[in-house]
């Protein structure tokens, strides 16, 4: 009996947590926001790289957008640090 309880506990802990999928509208809005915040070197060629930011920066920005249902700040995270205060 204790083995059966232990086995059931292992199965419960090993089961993946269910995650809700994002909608297509949110994904499109966030993809457009990432493209606007981190423009590619060549327009229409995402393989050409970006003029600023790393892949991790873009991924974090996209995840932040998804977490906010497609709404993000106007500036990416690292731009806020580099921005000079207005006088």
PyMOL Python script that loads the backbone (N, CA, C, O; Angstrom):
from pymol import cmd

cmd.read_pdbstr("""\
ATOM      1  N   UNK A   1       0.814  -1.198   0.000  1.00  0.00           N
ATOM      2  CA  UNK A   1       0.000   0.000   0.000  1.00  0.00           C
ATOM      3  C   UNK A   1       0.863   1.270   0.000  1.00  0.00           C
ATOM      4  O   UNK A   1       0.566   2.181  -0.773  1.00  0.00           O
ATOM      5  N   UNK A   2       1.916   1.379   0.825  1.00  0.00           N
ATOM      6  CA  UNK A   2       2.730   2.591   0.789  1.00  0.00           C
ATOM      7  C   UNK A   2       3.403   2.802  -0.567  1.00  0.00           C
ATOM      8  O   UNK A   2       3.610   3.940  -0.988  1.00  0.00           O
ATOM      9  N   UNK A   3       3.744   1.704  -1.252  1.00  0.00           N
ATOM     10  CA  UNK A   3       4.344   1.844  -2.575  1.00  0.00           C
ATOM     11  C   UNK A   3       3.351   2.437  -3.563  1.00  0.00           C
ATOM     12  O   UNK A   3       3.727   3.248  -4.410  1.00  0.00           O
ATOM     13  N   UNK A   4       2.106   2.044  -3.464  1.00  0.00           N
ATOM     14  CA  UNK A   4       1.071   2.556  -4.363  1.00  0.00           C
ATOM     15  C   UNK A   4       0.840   4.050  -4.115  1.00  0.00           C
ATOM     16  O   UNK A   4       0.657   4.819  -5.059  1.00  0.00           O
ATOM     17  N   UNK A   5       0.849   4.443  -2.874  1.00  0.00           N
ATOM     18  CA  UNK A   5       0.666   5.861  -2.542  1.00  0.00           C
ATOM     19  C   UNK A   5       1.867   6.665  -3.038  1.00  0.00           C
ATOM     20  O   UNK A   5       1.705   7.757  -3.582  1.00  0.00           O
ATOM     21  N   UNK A   6       3.053   6.131  -2.852  1.00  0.00           N
ATOM     22  CA  UNK A   6       4.258   6.805  -3.331  1.00  0.00           C
ATOM     23  C   UNK A   6       4.272   6.922  -4.841  1.00  0.00           C
ATOM     24  O   UNK A   6       4.660   7.957  -5.384  1.00  0.00           O
ATOM     25  N   UNK A   7       3.847   5.857  -5.530  1.00  0.00           N
ATOM     26  CA  UNK A   7       3.792   5.884  -6.988  1.00  0.00           C
ATOM     27  C   UNK A   7       2.777   6.913  -7.473  1.00  0.00           C
ATOM     28  O   UNK A   7       3.042   7.639  -8.432  1.00  0.00           O
ATOM     29  N   UNK A   8       1.621   6.983  -6.820  1.00  0.00           N
ATOM     30  CA  UNK A   8       0.599   7.960  -7.187  1.00  0.00           C
ATOM     31  C   UNK A   8       1.106   9.385  -6.962  1.00  0.00           C
ATOM     32  O   UNK A   8       0.826  10.278  -7.762  1.00  0.00           O
ATOM     33  N   UNK A   9       1.839   9.593  -5.892  1.00  0.00           N
ATOM     34  CA  UNK A   9       2.401  10.909  -5.607  1.00  0.00           C
ATOM     35  C   UNK A   9       3.413  11.321  -6.675  1.00  0.00           C
ATOM     36  O   UNK A   9       3.438  12.475  -7.104  1.00  0.00           O
ATOM     37  N   UNK A  10       4.248  10.371  -7.100  1.00  0.00           N
ATOM     38  CA  UNK A  10       5.220  10.649  -8.149  1.00  0.00           C
ATOM     39  C   UNK A  10       4.519  11.001  -9.449  1.00  0.00           C
ATOM     40  O   UNK A  10       4.943  11.924 -10.145  1.00  0.00           O
ATOM     41  N   UNK A  11       3.465  10.291  -9.789  1.00  0.00           N
ATOM     42  CA  UNK A  11       2.720  10.585 -11.008  1.00  0.00           C
ATOM     43  C   UNK A  11       2.072  11.968 -10.955  1.00  0.00           C
ATOM     44  O   UNK A  11       2.053  12.691 -11.951  1.00  0.00           O
ATOM     45  N   UNK A  12       1.552  12.322  -9.805  1.00  0.00           N
ATOM     46  CA  UNK A  12       0.921  13.638  -9.666  1.00  0.00           C
ATOM     47  C   UNK A  12       1.964  14.746  -9.802  1.00  0.00           C
ATOM     48  O   UNK A  12       1.715  15.751 -10.468  1.00  0.00           O
ATOM     49  N   UNK A  13       3.112  14.573  -9.187  1.00  0.00           N
ATOM     50  CA  UNK A  13       4.155  15.593  -9.255  1.00  0.00           C
ATOM     51  C   UNK A  13       4.789  15.664 -10.644  1.00  0.00           C
ATOM     52  O   UNK A  13       5.251  16.727 -11.059  1.00  0.00           O
ATOM     53  N   UNK A  14       4.812  14.549 -11.359  1.00  0.00           N
ATOM     54  CA  UNK A  14       5.426  14.527 -12.680  1.00  0.00           C
ATOM     55  C   UNK A  14       4.495  15.063 -13.764  1.00  0.00           C
ATOM     56  O   UNK A  14       4.954  15.383 -14.860  1.00  0.00           O
ATOM     57  N   UNK A  15       3.223  15.164 -13.484  1.00  0.00           N
ATOM     58  CA  UNK A  15       2.262  15.654 -14.471  1.00  0.00           C
ATOM     59  C   UNK A  15       2.540  17.124 -14.755  1.00  0.00           C
ATOM     60  O   UNK A  15       2.719  17.917 -13.830  1.00  0.00           O
ATOM     61  N   UNK A  16       2.577  17.484 -16.024  1.00  0.00           N
ATOM     62  CA  UNK A  16       2.847  18.882 -16.355  1.00  0.00           C
ATOM     63  C   UNK A  16       1.689  19.788 -15.952  1.00  0.00           C
ATOM     64  O   UNK A  16       0.525  19.389 -15.990  1.00  0.00           O
ATOM     65  N   UNK A  17       2.020  20.975 -15.579  1.00  0.00           N
ATOM     66  CA  UNK A  17       0.993  21.958 -15.233  1.00  0.00           C
ATOM     67  C   UNK A  17       0.359  22.458 -16.518  1.00  0.00           C
ATOM     68  O   UNK A  17       1.051  22.662 -17.514  1.00  0.00           O
ATOM     69  N   UNK A  18      -0.927  22.653 -16.504  1.00  0.00           N
ATOM     70  CA  UNK A  18      -1.607  23.128 -17.703  1.00  0.00           C
ATOM     71  C   UNK A  18      -1.348  24.615 -17.858  1.00  0.00           C
ATOM     72  O   UNK A  18      -1.413  25.379 -16.895  1.00  0.00           O
ATOM     73  N   UNK A  19      -1.057  25.005 -19.069  1.00  0.00           N
ATOM     74  CA  UNK A  19      -0.816  26.411 -19.375  1.00  0.00           C
ATOM     75  C   UNK A  19      -1.843  26.862 -20.398  1.00  0.00           C
ATOM     76  O   UNK A  19      -2.161  26.128 -21.333  1.00  0.00           O
ATOM     77  N   UNK A  20      -2.348  28.044 -20.222  1.00  0.00           N
ATOM     78  CA  UNK A  20      -3.320  28.550 -21.175  1.00  0.00           C
ATOM     79  C   UNK A  20      -2.581  29.096 -22.395  1.00  0.00           C
ATOM     80  O   UNK A  20      -1.546  29.749 -22.266  1.00  0.00           O
ATOM     81  N   UNK A  21      -3.115  28.827 -23.551  1.00  0.00           N
ATOM     82  CA  UNK A  21      -2.503  29.285 -24.793  1.00  0.00           C
ATOM     83  C   UNK A  21      -2.896  30.733 -25.044  1.00  0.00           C
ATOM     84  O   UNK A  21      -3.984  31.173 -24.673  1.00  0.00           O
ATOM     85  N   UNK A  22      -1.993  31.456 -25.678  1.00  0.00           N
ATOM     86  CA  UNK A  22      -2.302  32.843 -26.022  1.00  0.00           C
ATOM     87  C   UNK A  22      -3.133  32.852 -27.302  1.00  0.00           C
ATOM     88  O   UNK A  22      -3.080  31.908 -28.090  1.00  0.00           O
ATOM     89  N   UNK A  23      -3.880  33.896 -27.499  1.00  0.00           N
ATOM     90  CA  UNK A  23      -4.699  33.992 -28.703  1.00  0.00           C
ATOM     91  C   UNK A  23      -3.853  34.494 -29.862  1.00  0.00           C
ATOM     92  O   UNK A  23      -2.776  35.057 -29.664  1.00  0.00           O
ATOM     93  N   UNK A  24      -4.346  34.284 -31.063  1.00  0.00           N
ATOM     94  CA  UNK A  24      -3.632  34.721 -32.263  1.00  0.00           C
ATOM     95  C   UNK A  24      -3.518  36.247 -32.306  1.00  0.00           C
ATOM     96  O   UNK A  24      -2.511  36.783 -32.768  1.00  0.00           O
ATOM     97  N   UNK A  25      -4.540  36.937 -31.831  1.00  0.00           N
ATOM     98  CA  UNK A  25      -4.516  38.399 -31.849  1.00  0.00           C
ATOM     99  C   UNK A  25      -3.416  38.937 -30.938  1.00  0.00           C
ATOM    100  O   UNK A  25      -2.703  39.874 -31.296  1.00  0.00           O
ATOM    101  N   UNK A  26      -3.287  38.335 -29.758  1.00  0.00           N
ATOM    102  CA  UNK A  26      -2.250  38.773 -28.819  1.00  0.00           C
ATOM    103  C   UNK A  26      -0.875  38.470 -29.393  1.00  0.00           C
ATOM    104  O   UNK A  26       0.033  39.295 -29.290  1.00  0.00           O
ATOM    105  N   UNK A  27      -0.712  37.300 -29.993  1.00  0.00           N
ATOM    106  CA  UNK A  27       0.576  36.941 -30.576  1.00  0.00           C
ATOM    107  C   UNK A  27       0.953  37.889 -31.709  1.00  0.00           C
ATOM    108  O   UNK A  27       2.107  38.305 -31.811  1.00  0.00           O
ATOM    109  N   UNK A  28      -0.011  38.231 -32.560  1.00  0.00           N
ATOM    110  CA  UNK A  28       0.271  39.165 -33.659  1.00  0.00           C
ATOM    111  C   UNK A  28       0.627  40.551 -33.127  1.00  0.00           C
ATOM    112  O   UNK A  28       1.566  41.183 -33.610  1.00  0.00           O
ATOM    113  N   UNK A  29      -0.118  41.017 -32.141  1.00  0.00           N
ATOM    114  CA  UNK A  29       0.146  42.339 -31.579  1.00  0.00           C
ATOM    115  C   UNK A  29       1.525  42.385 -30.933  1.00  0.00           C
ATOM    116  O   UNK A  29       2.249  43.370 -31.079  1.00  0.00           O
ATOM    117  N   UNK A  30       1.891  41.326 -30.222  1.00  0.00           N
ATOM    118  CA  UNK A  30       3.188  41.288 -29.555  1.00  0.00           C
ATOM    119  C   UNK A  30       4.325  41.140 -30.561  1.00  0.00           C
ATOM    120  O   UNK A  30       5.396  41.718 -30.374  1.00  0.00           O
ATOM    121  N   UNK A  31       4.103  40.379 -31.616  1.00  0.00           N
ATOM    122  CA  UNK A  31       5.114  40.236 -32.659  1.00  0.00           C
ATOM    123  C   UNK A  31       5.361  41.590 -33.332  1.00  0.00           C
ATOM    124  O   UNK A  31       6.505  41.953 -33.606  1.00  0.00           O
ATOM    125  N   UNK A  32       4.291  42.326 -33.592  1.00  0.00           N
ATOM    126  CA  UNK A  32       4.435  43.651 -34.190  1.00  0.00           C
ATOM    127  C   UNK A  32       5.133  44.615 -33.223  1.00  0.00           C
ATOM    128  O   UNK A  32       5.932  45.450 -33.648  1.00  0.00           O
ATOM    129  N   UNK A  33       4.836  44.502 -31.937  1.00  0.00           N
ATOM    130  CA  UNK A  33       5.470  45.369 -30.947  1.00  0.00           C
ATOM    131  C   UNK A  33       6.969  45.085 -30.852  1.00  0.00           C
ATOM    132  O   UNK A  33       7.770  46.010 -30.718  1.00  0.00           O
ATOM    133  N   UNK A  34       7.347  43.805 -30.922  1.00  0.00           N
ATOM    134  CA  UNK A  34       8.766  43.439 -30.888  1.00  0.00           C
ATOM    135  C   UNK A  34       9.471  43.974 -32.137  1.00  0.00           C
ATOM    136  O   UNK A  34      10.580  44.502 -32.048  1.00  0.00           O
ATOM    137  N   UNK A  35       8.828  43.838 -33.297  1.00  0.00           N
ATOM    138  CA  UNK A  35       9.424  44.332 -34.541  1.00  0.00           C
ATOM    139  C   UNK A  35       9.585  45.851 -34.511  1.00  0.00           C
ATOM    140  O   UNK A  35      10.536  46.388 -35.078  1.00  0.00           O
ATOM    141  N   UNK A  36       8.659  46.538 -33.854  1.00  0.00           N
ATOM    142  CA  UNK A  36       8.752  47.995 -33.748  1.00  0.00           C
ATOM    143  C   UNK A  36       9.832  48.408 -32.741  1.00  0.00           C
ATOM    144  O   UNK A  36      10.576  49.360 -32.978  1.00  0.00           O
ATOM    145  N   UNK A  37       9.912  47.692 -31.627  1.00  0.00           N
ATOM    146  CA  UNK A  37      10.877  48.039 -30.588  1.00  0.00           C
ATOM    147  C   UNK A  37      12.298  47.641 -30.968  1.00  0.00           C
ATOM    148  O   UNK A  37      13.258  48.319 -30.602  1.00  0.00           O
ATOM    149  N   UNK A  38      12.430  46.541 -31.702  1.00  0.00           N
ATOM    150  CA  UNK A  38      13.737  46.035 -32.125  1.00  0.00           C
ATOM    151  C   UNK A  38      13.725  45.847 -33.645  1.00  0.00           C
ATOM    152  O   UNK A  38      13.623  44.718 -34.126  1.00  0.00           O
ATOM    153  N   UNK A  39      13.827  46.938 -34.400  1.00  0.00           N
ATOM    154  CA  UNK A  39      13.718  46.818 -35.860  1.00  0.00           C
ATOM    155  C   UNK A  39      14.883  46.030 -36.457  1.00  0.00           C
ATOM    156  O   UNK A  39      16.008  46.114 -35.966  1.00  0.00           O
ATOM    157  N   UNK A  40      14.609  45.259 -37.526  1.00  0.00           N
ATOM    158  CA  UNK A  40      15.675  44.499 -38.178  1.00  0.00           C
ATOM    159  C   UNK A  40      16.598  45.411 -38.978  1.00  0.00           C
ATOM    160  O   UNK A  40      16.220  46.522 -39.348  1.00  0.00           O
ATOM    161  N   UNK A  41      17.817  44.927 -39.243  1.00  0.00           N
ATOM    162  CA  UNK A  41      18.761  45.711 -40.045  1.00  0.00           C
ATOM    163  C   UNK A  41      18.254  45.893 -41.458  1.00  0.00           C
ATOM    164  O   UNK A  41      18.403  46.967 -42.041  1.00  0.00           O
ATOM    165  N   UNK A  42      17.655  44.850 -42.017  1.00  0.00           N
ATOM    166  CA  UNK A  42      17.058  44.922 -43.340  1.00  0.00           C
ATOM    167  C   UNK A  42      15.559  44.722 -43.183  1.00  0.00           C
ATOM    168  O   UNK A  42      15.119  43.714 -42.629  1.00  0.00           O
ATOM    169  N   UNK A  43      14.785  45.666 -43.662  1.00  0.00           N
ATOM    170  CA  UNK A  43      13.340  45.578 -43.543  1.00  0.00           C
ATOM    171  C   UNK A  43      12.848  44.319 -44.252  1.00  0.00           C
ATOM    172  O   UNK A  43      13.210  44.073 -45.403  1.00  0.00           O
ATOM    173  N   UNK A  44      12.036  43.533 -43.580  1.00  0.00           N
ATOM    174  CA  UNK A  44      11.478  42.329 -44.159  1.00  0.00           C
ATOM    175  C   UNK A  44      12.376  41.111 -44.077  1.00  0.00           C
ATOM    176  O   UNK A  44      12.011  40.044 -44.570  1.00  0.00           O
ATOM    177  N   UNK A  45      13.554  41.247 -43.460  1.00  0.00           N
ATOM    178  CA  UNK A  45      14.470  40.113 -43.338  1.00  0.00           C
ATOM    179  C   UNK A  45      14.850  39.930 -41.872  1.00  0.00           C
ATOM    180  O   UNK A  45      15.860  40.472 -41.423  1.00  0.00           O
ATOM    181  N   UNK A  46      14.048  39.169 -41.118  1.00  0.00           N
ATOM    182  CA  UNK A  46      14.355  38.988 -39.705  1.00  0.00           C
ATOM    183  C   UNK A  46      15.652  38.225 -39.468  1.00  0.00           C
ATOM    184  O   UNK A  46      16.210  38.300 -38.373  1.00  0.00           O
ATOM    185  N   UNK A  47      16.146  37.492 -40.463  1.00  0.00           N
ATOM    186  CA  UNK A  47      17.396  36.757 -40.310  1.00  0.00           C
ATOM    187  C   UNK A  47      18.613  37.672 -40.357  1.00  0.00           C
ATOM    188  O   UNK A  47      19.716  37.242 -40.020  1.00  0.00           O
ATOM    189  N   UNK A  48      18.433  38.918 -40.766  1.00  0.00           N
ATOM    190  CA  UNK A  48      19.548  39.857 -40.873  1.00  0.00           C
ATOM    191  C   UNK A  48      19.977  40.384 -39.512  1.00  0.00           C
ATOM    192  O   UNK A  48      21.002  41.059 -39.416  1.00  0.00           O
ATOM    193  N   UNK A  49      19.239  40.099 -38.480  1.00  0.00           N
ATOM    194  CA  UNK A  49      19.587  40.589 -37.153  1.00  0.00           C
ATOM    195  C   UNK A  49      18.895  41.897 -36.850  1.00  0.00           C
ATOM    196  O   UNK A  49      18.154  42.434 -37.673  1.00  0.00           O
ATOM    197  N   UNK A  50      19.144  42.399 -35.665  1.00  0.00           N
ATOM    198  CA  UNK A  50      18.494  43.616 -35.205  1.00  0.00           C
ATOM    199  C   UNK A  50      19.541  44.689 -34.966  1.00  0.00           C
ATOM    200  O   UNK A  50      20.708  44.398 -34.703  1.00  0.00           O
ATOM    201  N   UNK A  51      19.104  45.927 -35.063  1.00  0.00           N
ATOM    202  CA  UNK A  51      20.017  47.037 -34.833  1.00  0.00           C
ATOM    203  C   UNK A  51      20.322  47.222 -33.355  1.00  0.00           C
ATOM    204  O   UNK A  51      21.336  47.825 -33.004  1.00  0.00           O
ATOM    205  N   UNK A  52      19.464  46.715 -32.491  1.00  0.00           N
ATOM    206  CA  UNK A  52      19.708  46.835 -31.058  1.00  0.00           C
ATOM    207  C   UNK A  52      19.068  45.666 -30.334  1.00  0.00           C
ATOM    208  O   UNK A  52      18.127  45.051 -30.835  1.00  0.00           O
ATOM    209  N   UNK A  53      19.577  45.367 -29.169  1.00  0.00           N
ATOM    210  CA  UNK A  53      19.008  44.309 -28.350  1.00  0.00           C
ATOM    211  C   UNK A  53      19.477  42.922 -28.742  1.00  0.00           C
ATOM    212  O   UNK A  53      19.885  42.681 -29.877  1.00  0.00           O
ATOM    213  N   UNK A  54      19.410  42.026 -27.788  1.00  0.00           N
ATOM    214  CA  UNK A  54      19.781  40.642 -28.020  1.00  0.00           C
ATOM    215  C   UNK A  54      18.515  39.801 -28.159  1.00  0.00           C
ATOM    216  O   UNK A  54      17.404  40.292 -27.957  1.00  0.00           O
ATOM    217  N   UNK A  55      18.695  38.546 -28.503  1.00  0.00           N
ATOM    218  CA  UNK A  55      17.550  37.647 -28.614  1.00  0.00           C
ATOM    219  C   UNK A  55      16.832  37.523 -27.268  1.00  0.00           C
ATOM    220  O   UNK A  55      15.606  37.425 -27.223  1.00  0.00           O
ATOM    221  N   UNK A  56      17.590  37.527 -26.187  1.00  0.00           N
ATOM    222  CA  UNK A  56      16.969  37.449 -24.850  1.00  0.00           C
ATOM    223  C   UNK A  56      16.135  38.697 -24.583  1.00  0.00           C
ATOM    224  O   UNK A  56      15.048  38.606 -24.012  1.00  0.00           O
ATOM    225  N   UNK A  57      16.637  39.867 -24.994  1.00  0.00           N
ATOM    226  CA  UNK A  57      15.862  41.101 -24.816  1.00  0.00           C
ATOM    227  C   UNK A  57      14.536  41.029 -25.575  1.00  0.00           C
ATOM    228  O   UNK A  57      13.489  41.411 -25.053  1.00  0.00           O
ATOM    229  N   UNK A  58      14.595  40.536 -26.808  1.00  0.00           N
ATOM    230  CA  UNK A  58      13.384  40.423 -27.625  1.00  0.00           C
ATOM    231  C   UNK A  58      12.409  39.423 -27.009  1.00  0.00           C
ATOM    232  O   UNK A  58      11.205  39.676 -26.965  1.00  0.00           O
ATOM    233  N   UNK A  59      12.922  38.295 -26.534  1.00  0.00           N
ATOM    234  CA  UNK A  59      12.081  37.259 -25.927  1.00  0.00           C
ATOM    235  C   UNK A  59      11.422  37.797 -24.659  1.00  0.00           C
ATOM    236  O   UNK A  59      10.233  37.570 -24.435  1.00  0.00           O
ATOM    237  N   UNK A  60      12.184  38.505 -23.831  1.00  0.00           N
ATOM    238  CA  UNK A  60      11.627  39.082 -22.607  1.00  0.00           C
ATOM    239  C   UNK A  60      10.553  40.123 -22.923  1.00  0.00           C
ATOM    240  O   UNK A  60       9.529  40.194 -22.244  1.00  0.00           O
ATOM    241  N   UNK A  61      10.794  40.924 -23.954  1.00  0.00           N
ATOM    242  CA  UNK A  61       9.827  41.944 -24.370  1.00  0.00           C
ATOM    243  C   UNK A  61       8.539  41.284 -24.854  1.00  0.00           C
ATOM    244  O   UNK A  61       7.443  41.732 -24.519  1.00  0.00           O
ATOM    245  N   UNK A  62       8.677  40.208 -25.650  1.00  0.00           N
ATOM    246  CA  UNK A  62       7.518  39.484 -26.151  1.00  0.00           C
ATOM    247  C   UNK A  62       6.735  38.868 -24.989  1.00  0.00           C
ATOM    248  O   UNK A  62       5.507  38.958 -24.949  1.00  0.00           O
ATOM    249  N   UNK A  63       7.442  38.245 -24.048  1.00  0.00           N
ATOM    250  CA  UNK A  63       6.774  37.627 -22.901  1.00  0.00           C
ATOM    251  C   UNK A  63       6.062  38.666 -22.037  1.00  0.00           C
ATOM    252  O   UNK A  63       4.980  38.401 -21.512  1.00  0.00           O
ATOM    253  N   UNK A  64       6.661  39.841 -21.890  1.00  0.00           N
ATOM    254  CA  UNK A  64       6.027  40.926 -21.133  1.00  0.00           C
ATOM    255  C   UNK A  64       4.751  41.372 -21.844  1.00  0.00           C
ATOM    256  O   UNK A  64       3.735  41.648 -21.206  1.00  0.00           O
ATOM    257  N   UNK A  65       4.818  41.438 -23.171  1.00  0.00           N
ATOM    258  CA  UNK A  65       3.657  41.818 -23.962  1.00  0.00           C
ATOM    259  C   UNK A  65       2.534  40.794 -23.800  1.00  0.00           C
ATOM    260  O   UNK A  65       1.376  41.163 -23.604  1.00  0.00           O
ATOM    261  N   UNK A  66       2.878  39.518 -23.883  1.00  0.00           N
ATOM    262  CA  UNK A  66       1.878  38.460 -23.735  1.00  0.00           C
ATOM    263  C   UNK A  66       1.263  38.509 -22.339  1.00  0.00           C
ATOM    264  O   UNK A  66       0.054  38.328 -22.189  1.00  0.00           O
ATOM    265  N   UNK A  67       2.074  38.749 -21.328  1.00  0.00           N
ATOM    266  CA  UNK A  67       1.569  38.822 -19.960  1.00  0.00           C
ATOM    267  C   UNK A  67       0.586  39.981 -19.778  1.00  0.00           C
ATOM    268  O   UNK A  67      -0.304  39.925 -18.928  1.00  0.00           O
ATOM    269  N   UNK A  68       0.758  41.037 -20.590  1.00  0.00           N
ATOM    270  CA  UNK A  68      -0.123  42.205 -20.503  1.00  0.00           C
ATOM    271  C   UNK A  68      -1.200  42.194 -21.572  1.00  0.00           C
ATOM    272  O   UNK A  68      -1.765  43.241 -21.889  1.00  0.00           O
ATOM    273  N   UNK A  69      -1.500  41.013 -22.141  1.00  0.00           N
ATOM    274  CA  UNK A  69      -2.542  40.857 -23.169  1.00  0.00           C
ATOM    275  C   UNK A  69      -2.325  41.749 -24.386  1.00  0.00           C
ATOM    276  O   UNK A  69      -3.277  42.332 -24.906  1.00  0.00           O
ATOM    277  N   UNK A  70      -1.086  41.858 -24.839  1.00  0.00           N
ATOM    278  CA  UNK A  70      -0.786  42.595 -26.064  1.00  0.00           C
ATOM    279  C   UNK A  70      -0.505  44.065 -25.874  1.00  0.00           C
ATOM    280  O   UNK A  70      -0.344  44.793 -26.854  1.00  0.00           O
ATOM    281  N   UNK A  71      -0.442  44.516 -24.653  1.00  0.00           N
ATOM    282  CA  UNK A  71      -0.172  45.935 -24.383  1.00  0.00           C
ATOM    283  C   UNK A  71       1.168  46.051 -23.680  1.00  0.00           C
ATOM    284  O   UNK A  71       1.391  45.422 -22.646  1.00  0.00           O
ATOM    285  N   UNK A  72       2.061  46.857 -24.244  1.00  0.00           N
ATOM    286  CA  UNK A  72       3.386  47.066 -23.658  1.00  0.00           C
ATOM    287  C   UNK A  72       3.694  48.551 -23.619  1.00  0.00           C
ATOM    288  O   UNK A  72       2.988  49.369 -24.209  1.00  0.00           O
ATOM    289  N   UNK A  73       4.758  48.877 -22.915  1.00  0.00           N
ATOM    290  CA  UNK A  73       5.217  50.258 -22.897  1.00  0.00           C
ATOM    291  C   UNK A  73       5.705  50.638 -24.288  1.00  0.00           C
ATOM    292  O   UNK A  73       5.926  49.770 -25.133  1.00  0.00           O
ATOM    293  N   UNK A  74       5.873  51.939 -24.526  1.00  0.00           N
ATOM    294  CA  UNK A  74       6.364  52.390 -25.826  1.00  0.00           C
ATOM    295  C   UNK A  74       7.813  52.021 -26.052  1.00  0.00           C
ATOM    296  O   UNK A  74       8.232  51.833 -27.194  1.00  0.00           O
ATOM    297  N   UNK A  75       8.589  51.914 -24.981  1.00  0.00           N
ATOM    298  CA  UNK A  75      10.013  51.630 -25.118  1.00  0.00           C
ATOM    299  C   UNK A  75      10.326  50.250 -24.563  1.00  0.00           C
ATOM    300  O   UNK A  75       9.720  49.822 -23.581  1.00  0.00           O
ATOM    301  N   UNK A  76      11.277  49.546 -25.189  1.00  0.00           N
ATOM    302  CA  UNK A  76      11.715  48.279 -24.601  1.00  0.00           C
ATOM    303  C   UNK A  76      12.443  48.532 -23.295  1.00  0.00           C
ATOM    304  O   UNK A  76      12.780  49.676 -22.989  1.00  0.00           O
ATOM    305  N   UNK A  77      12.691  47.488 -22.522  1.00  0.00           N
ATOM    306  CA  UNK A  77      13.280  47.606 -21.197  1.00  0.00           C
ATOM    307  C   UNK A  77      14.609  48.308 -21.175  1.00  0.00           C
ATOM    308  O   UNK A  77      14.833  49.156 -20.311  1.00  0.00           O
ATOM    309  N   UNK A  78      15.531  47.984 -22.117  1.00  0.00           N
ATOM    310  CA  UNK A  78      16.857  48.585 -22.069  1.00  0.00           C
ATOM    311  C   UNK A  78      16.847  50.025 -22.577  1.00  0.00           C
ATOM    312  O   UNK A  78      17.767  50.776 -22.254  1.00  0.00           O
ATOM    313  N   UNK A  79      15.864  50.435 -23.345  1.00  0.00           N
ATOM    314  CA  UNK A  79      15.812  51.807 -23.825  1.00  0.00           C
ATOM    315  C   UNK A  79      15.481  52.774 -22.688  1.00  0.00           C
ATOM    316  O   UNK A  79      15.919  53.924 -22.700  1.00  0.00           O
ATOM    317  N   UNK A  80      14.712  52.310 -21.715  1.00  0.00           N
ATOM    318  CA  UNK A  80      14.361  53.166 -20.582  1.00  0.00           C
ATOM    319  C   UNK A  80      15.595  53.513 -19.756  1.00  0.00           C
ATOM    320  O   UNK A  80      15.676  54.599 -19.184  1.00  0.00           O
ATOM    321  N   UNK A  81      16.553  52.594 -19.694  1.00  0.00           N
ATOM    322  CA  UNK A  81      17.779  52.852 -18.950  1.00  0.00           C
ATOM    323  C   UNK A  81      18.676  53.853 -19.673  1.00  0.00           C
ATOM    324  O   UNK A  81      19.351  54.668 -19.046  1.00  0.00           O
ATOM    325  N   UNK A  82      18.670  53.777 -21.010  1.00  0.00           N
ATOM    326  CA  UNK A  82      19.537  54.636 -21.808  1.00  0.00           C
ATOM    327  C   UNK A  82      18.947  56.002 -22.076  1.00  0.00           C
ATOM    328  O   UNK A  82      19.669  56.916 -22.476  1.00  0.00           O
ATOM    329  N   UNK A  83      17.670  56.162 -21.869  1.00  0.00           N
ATOM    330  CA  UNK A  83      17.000  57.417 -22.195  1.00  0.00           C
ATOM    331  C   UNK A  83      17.506  58.533 -21.277  1.00  0.00           C
ATOM    332  O   UNK A  83      17.690  58.349 -20.074  1.00  0.00           O
ATOM    333  N   UNK A  84      17.717  59.672 -21.882  1.00  0.00           N
ATOM    334  CA  UNK A  84      18.154  60.835 -21.108  1.00  0.00           C
ATOM    335  C   UNK A  84      16.928  61.569 -20.584  1.00  0.00           C
ATOM    336  O   UNK A  84      15.921  61.654 -21.287  1.00  0.00           O
ATOM    337  N   UNK A  85      16.987  62.093 -19.384  1.00  0.00           N
ATOM    338  CA  UNK A  85      15.832  62.822 -18.861  1.00  0.00           C
ATOM    339  C   UNK A  85      15.606  64.098 -19.653  1.00  0.00           C
ATOM    340  O   UNK A  85      16.559  64.776 -20.039  1.00  0.00           O
ATOM    341  N   UNK A  86      14.355  64.421 -19.891  1.00  0.00           N
ATOM    342  CA  UNK A  86      14.045  65.644 -20.631  1.00  0.00           C
ATOM    343  C   UNK A  86      14.148  66.847 -19.707  1.00  0.00           C
ATOM    344  O   UNK A  86      13.901  66.756 -18.504  1.00  0.00           O
ATOM    345  N   UNK A  87      14.516  67.963 -20.294  1.00  0.00           N
ATOM    346  CA  UNK A  87      14.701  69.193 -19.503  1.00  0.00           C
ATOM    347  C   UNK A  87      13.542  70.129 -19.704  1.00  0.00           C
ATOM    348  O   UNK A  87      13.516  71.214 -19.122  1.00  0.00           O
TER     349      UNK A  87
END
""", "prot")
cmd.dss("prot")
cmd.show_as("cartoon", "prot")
cmd.util.cbc("prot")
cmd.orient("prot")
